[in-house]
Amino acid sequence: WWDNISDKAKDLEKQCLTVDALKRITAEGVLSHAWVMGEAPDAKLNTDALKKLQANKKLKGAVKKVQAMQKLKGLTAAAQ
């Protein structure tokens, strides 16, 4: 999951998840963080990953539809 995530994004995530509120990044700190400011060089990787995820979701949906049609075909054949 984290292979295509930039080090800057990981750093921001880590700072946001700090348990100690005194050490946790502030809202102003988040807004001024390098990743939020658009200095993430691998932004294209994230869109590519999203496209792949969407394609996989469509494929799984199509497979489920075919399986449902086959099951209905079998039920109607058994009923006759």
DRENGU-634753 format. One record per residue: x, y, z of N, C-alpha, C in turn. Coordinates in steps of 0.001 Angstrom, whole numbers, padded with zeros to 6 digits, always signed. Each point is the difference from the previous one (the first is absolute). Example, Ala and Ser with C-alpha at 12.3 -4.5 7.8 and 13.67 -1.06 7.14 Angstrom:
2
+013190-005690+007800-000890+001190+000000+000900+001200+000000-000350+001050-000720+000820+001190+000060-000770+001090+000730
***
This chain:
80
+000807-001203+000000-000807+001203+000000+000847+001261+000000+001115-000028+000635+000796+001214+000177+001148+000118-000996+000132-000944-000921+001130+000019-000927+000036+001252-000871-001150+000450-000476-000039+001142-000912-000280+001327+000705+000059-000011+001321-000253+001218+000776+001331+000702+000252+000042+001296-000266+001243+000756+000160+000389+000103+001477+001275+000237+000222+000495+000166+001369-000632+001214+000672-000272+001051-000772-000627+001194+000561-001420-000297+000476-000736-000785-000773-001358-000374+000405+000031-000874+001254+000947-000929+000054+000150-000856+001177+000355+000823+001234+000857+001010-000200+000395+000869+001098-001213+000755+000547-000822+000530-000880-001193+000723+000437-000950-000929+000752-000208-001175-000533-000870-000993+000652+000506-000317+001405+001293-000213+000118+000599-000317+001297-000194+001152+000990+000193+001231-000476-000163+001153+000878-001463+000183+000426-000933-000324-000886-001425+000129+000332-000437-001056+001011+000629-001164-000034-000404-001104+000867+000763-000052+001320+000767+001027+000295+000733+000051+001265-000997+000091+001152+000124-000889+000965-000957-000074+001108+000102+001219+000917+001198+000411+000314+000209+001140+000896-000398+001286-000716-001050+000638+000499-000530+001200-000646+001009+001137-000050+000896+000053+000963+001010+001064+000006+001045-000212-001091+000201-001250-000417+000972-000310-001043-000662-000122-001383-001328-000142-000035-000732-000180-001251+000067+001274-000839+000008-000147-001313+000034+001130-000916-001290+000819+000130+000122+001304-000103-001167+000884+000103-000663+000132-001370-001185+000595-000023-000688+000239-001271+000844+000894-000903+000617+001004+000592+000870+000878-000785+001202-000767-000539+000507-000920+000819+001121-000826-000424-000370-000895-001172-001214-000539+000034-000474-000839-001111-000077+000835-001272-000593+001178+000109-000170+000842-001184+001315+000476-000598+001035+000079+000829+001295+000450-000510+000956-001163-000291-000467-001231+000206+000837-001174-000246+000314-000104-001493+001198-000471-000323+000459-000097-001387-000942-000826-000865-000557-001083+000538-000888-000849-000793-001289+000737-000357-000571+000742+000945-001231+000753-000246+000272+001156-000954+001178+000577+000082+000349+001143-000847+000258-000415-001452-000154-001275-000290+000129-000456-001381+001404-000361-000415+000851-000256+000939+001373-000349-000320+000190-001511-000083-001093-000735-000146+000092-001454-000109+000302-000359-001452+001175-000549-000292+000387-000269-001389-000725-001171-000636-000572-000887+000791-000589-001226-000531-001519+000061-000088-000560+001156-000263-001458+000131-000057-000593-000867-001103+000707-000180-001114-000500-000805-001100-000169-001461+000421+000896-000499+000842-000121-001372+000475-001319-000223+000715-000448+000976+000757-001250-000140+000723-001185-000076-000950-000008+000794-001080-001106-000058-000948+000030-001309-000774+001199-000494-000315+000098-001290-000679-000553-001115+000889+000328+000040+001272-000496-001014+000929-001523+000076+000102-000545+001211-000006-001449+000162+000073-000675-000562-001250+000578+000249-001165-000549-000535-001245-000006-001529+000029+001081-000598+000502+000062-001459+000095-001058-000532+000954-000186+000700+001110-000998-000410+000977-001400+000039-000609-000298+001067-000743-001298+000123-000640-000206-001087-001047+001039-000310-000767-000094-001051-001015-000248-001352+000659+000688-000276+001102-000213-001253+000722-001419-000095+000538-000518+001128+000478-001361+000022+000535-001011-000299-001108+000201+000577-001182-000900-000258-001132+000064-001464-000419+001212-000547-000038+000162-001395-000389-000689-000923+000990+000169+000258+001280-000654-000830+001023-001513+000092-000117-000515+001186-000284-001443+000176-000179-000507-000794-001182+000749+000017-001096-000400-000754-001192+000009-001500+000278+001010-000468+000708+000080-001428+000342-001187-000401+000871-000361+000829+000953-001138-000306+000870-001306-000038-000790-000146+000873-000982-001206-000011-000837-000093-001276-000810+001124-000429-000574+000018-001242-000777-000325-001185+000901+000570-000013+001203-000281-001093+000935-001485-000029+000366-000580+001172+000238-001418+000072+000343-000863-000486-001166+000357+000380-001210-000771-000440-001172+000090-001512-000165+001188-000566+000220+000171-001442-000107-000829-000728+001065-000017+000564+001194-000773-000619+001079-001487+000062-000303-000479+001127-000511-001413+000125-000378-000343-000948-001132+000900-000141-000939-000226-000914-001129-000131-001425+000515+000834-000374+000973-000058-001333+000584-001283-000212+000786-000458+001023+000727-001239-000118+000771-001208-000130-000902-000028+000767-001080-001143-000074-000917-000020-001337-000737+001183-000532-000314+000065-001300-000667-000456-001104+000954+000331+000111+001261-000389-001011+000997-001506+000054+000275-000567+001187-000110-001446+000164+000275-000849-000575-001123+000573-000097-001186-000772-000518-001140+000061-001462+000006
***
